Amino acid sequence: MFVKSIMIPKHTCYTIGQDAPLKEALALLEDHQIDGIPVLDGDQYAGIITRYGIYENFFLSGKSKEDFLEGTLVKDIAIHQEQYLKGNEIFEKTLLDLKDFPLLAVLGDNRKFLGIVTRFDVLAQFQSAFGTNKSGVRIAFTSVEAEGRIARLAEIAHYFHEHIISLVTFDETDKLVRRIVMKVEKNNNMDKFISRLEKSGFRVLDITED
């Protein structure tokens, strides 16, 4: 999955012009209960302003709250001017970039603002990958790292008519054993399915129903 597939497009984003006073930006942030908004110069990206950034700069300014908010422009404290995405990145690589920041802008040619990717949306995709939003039975097991093991797993699941909600593997290294977490819909074949997995060389570590 690419970043552009989870991008919030420009026409649905809250944005603010770079020459707006901070009072306007803070009101926008508070009204919509968001942590940051892109700053634009026309249709070009000029950075991001955050609620935290406004508070931090006010603390360091030595000014009264009113003077600071009315006399300081958005462009004066905007950050992340050179930290942005182009939309063709693999979305999981953005997780580290968003670990300590609420959003990143997605830009086209000539820094044209196209939209944003938020930390919330990236984490939601990881939740989806683990099937956390759908009830079922989560099976954690290990398998010898060998060609055809995932295909064999799929064959067994198909034989028992298992509906796979999610399938995630770990340890993509030179280790001889790979961990696998599969979530399936609950059904009456579960005991037979687990038994067949074990007979086929998959070592079951944990079974959890949610």
C-alpha positions in Angstrom: 0.0 0.0 0.0 1.3 3.4 -0.9 0.9 6.7 1.0 -1.4 8.1 -1.6 -4.0 5.4 -0.7 -4.4 6.8 2.8 -3.9 10.5 1.9 -6.6 13.0 3.0 -7.0 15.1 -0.1 -6.6 18.9 -0.1 -10.3 19.6 -0.5 -11.1 17.9 2.7 -8.1 19.2 4.7 -8.1 22.1 7.1 -5.4 24.5 6.0 -4.3 28.1 6.8 -2.5 30.8 4.9 1.0 31.7 5.9 0.1 35.3 6.6 -2.7 34.6 9.0 -2.2 35.6 12.6 -1.6 32.8 15.2 -4.9 33.7 16.8 -6.7 32.4 13.7 -4.6 29.2 13.6 -5.2 28.4 17.2 -9.0 28.9 16.8 -9.0 26.5 13.9 -7.0 23.9 15.8 -9.3 24.2 18.8 -12.6 24.3 16.9 -11.8 21.1 15.1 -9.8 19.4 17.9 -6.8 18.7 15.8 -3.1 18.9 16.6 -1.7 20.4 13.4 -2.6 22.0 10.1 -0.7 22.6 6.8 0.4 26.1 6.1 0.0 27.3 2.5 1.3 30.1 0.3 -1.4 30.1 -2.4 -1.5 26.5 -3.4 2.1 25.8 -2.4 3.2 24.2 0.8 4.9 26.4 3.4 5.1 24.2 6.4 3.0 22.9 9.3 1.8 24.6 12.4 0.9 22.7 15.5 -0.9 23.4 18.8 2.3 22.4 20.7 4.4 24.7 18.5 2.1 27.7 19.3 2.3 27.0 23.0 6.0 26.5 23.0 6.7 29.7 21.1 4.4 31.7 23.3 6.2 30.4 26.4 9.6 31.6 24.9 8.3 34.9 23.5 7.9 36.8 26.8 4.8 38.5 25.3 1.3 38.6 26.6 -1.0 36.0 25.2 -3.0 38.6 23.2 0.1 40.3 21.8 1.6 37.0 20.8 -1.4 35.6 19.1 -2.4 38.7 17.2 1.1 40.0 16.4 2.7 36.8 15.3 2.1 35.3 11.8 1.7 31.6 11.1 4.7 31.7 8.8 6.9 32.9 11.7 6.7 29.6 13.6 5.7 27.1 10.9 8.0 24.1 10.7 8.6 21.0 8.6 9.0 23.0 5.4 11.4 20.3 4.0 9.8 17.3 5.6 7.0 16.0 3.3 5.9 13.0 1.2 5.3 12.6 -2.5 2.6 9.9 -2.3 4.5 7.0 -3.8 6.2 6.0 -0.6 5.2 2.7 1.1 2.9 3.7 3.9 4.6 1.7 6.7 7.8 3.6 6.2 6.0 6.7 7.3 5.4 5.4 10.8 8.8 6.5 12.1 8.4 9.9 10.5 5.0 10.3 12.3 6.1 8.8 15.6 6.6 12.3 17.2 4.6 14.4 14.8 0.8 14.4 14.0 0.9 14.7 10.2 2.9 15.1 7.1 2.0 16.9 3.9 1.9 15.2 0.5 3.2 17.4 -2.3 3.2 17.3 -6.1 5.4 19.2 -8.6 6.7 22.6 -7.5 5.7 22.0 -3.9 2.0 22.0 -4.8 0.0 20.9 -1.8 -2.0 17.7 -2.5 -3.1 16.6 1.0 -1.9 15.1 4.2 -1.2 11.8 5.9 -1.9 11.6 9.6 -0.4 9.4 12.3 -3.9 8.3 13.3 -4.6 7.0 9.8 -1.3 5.2 9.5 -1.9 3.4 12.9 -5.5 2.6 11.7 -4.0 0.7 8.8 -1.8 -1.3 11.1 -4.9 -2.1 13.2 -6.6 -3.3 10.0 -3.6 -5.5 9.1 -4.0 -7.3 12.5 -7.8 -7.5 12.1 -8.4 -5.7 15.4 -11.7 -4.3 14.3 -13.4 -7.6 13.6 -14.0 -10.4 16.2 -12.5 -13.8 15.6 -9.9 -16.3 16.8 -6.3 -15.2 16.8 -3.8 -18.0 16.4 -0.1 -17.4 17.1 2.3 -20.1 15.8 5.8 -20.7 14.5 7.0 -22.5 11.4 10.3 -23.6 10.0 11.5 -21.0 7.5 11.1 -23.0 4.3 9.8 -22.4 0.8 6.1 -23.1 0.4 5.1 -22.8 4.1 2.6 -20.0 3.6 1.1 -21.8 0.6 0.7 -24.9 2.8 -1.0 -22.8 5.5 -3.4 -21.5 2.9 -4.2 -25.0 1.7 -5.1 -26.1 5.2 -7.2 -23.0 5.8 -9.0 -23.6 2.5 -9.6 -27.3 3.3 -11.4 -26.4 6.5 -13.2 -23.4 4.9 -11.6 -21.0 7.3 -12.3 -17.3 6.6 -9.0 -15.5 7.2 -9.4 -12.0 8.6 -5.7 -11.2 8.8 -2.3 -12.9 8.4 0.9 -11.3 9.6 4.4 -12.8 9.7 7.4 -11.8 11.7 11.2 -12.5 11.7 12.0 -11.7 8.1 15.6 -12.4 8.8 18.0 -15.4 8.4 16.4 -17.1 11.4 15.3 -20.7 10.8 11.9 -20.1 12.5 9.2 -17.6 11.5 6.4 -16.4 13.8 3.0 -16.1 12.2 -0.2 -14.6 13.6 -3.4 -15.5 11.8 -6.9 -14.4 12.7 -9.9 -16.3 11.4 -13.6 -16.2 11.9 -14.8 -18.6 14.7 -16.5 -21.8 13.5 -17.1 -25.4 14.5 -13.9 -26.7 12.7 -11.5 -24.8 14.9 -10.2 -27.9 16.9 -9.7 -29.9 13.7 -8.0 -26.9 12.0 -5.6 -26.5 14.9 -4.9 -30.2 14.9 -4.1 -30.2 11.2 -1.8 -27.2 11.6 0.2 -29.0 14.3 0.4 -32.2 12.3 1.7 -30.2 9.3 4.6 -28.8 11.4 3.2 -25.5 12.6 3.8 -25.1 16.4 0.8 -23.4 18.0 1.9 -20.9 20.7 -1.4 -19.2 21.7 -5.1 -19.1 20.7 -7.1 -16.1 21.7 -10.8 -15.4 20.9 -12.0 -11.8 20.8 
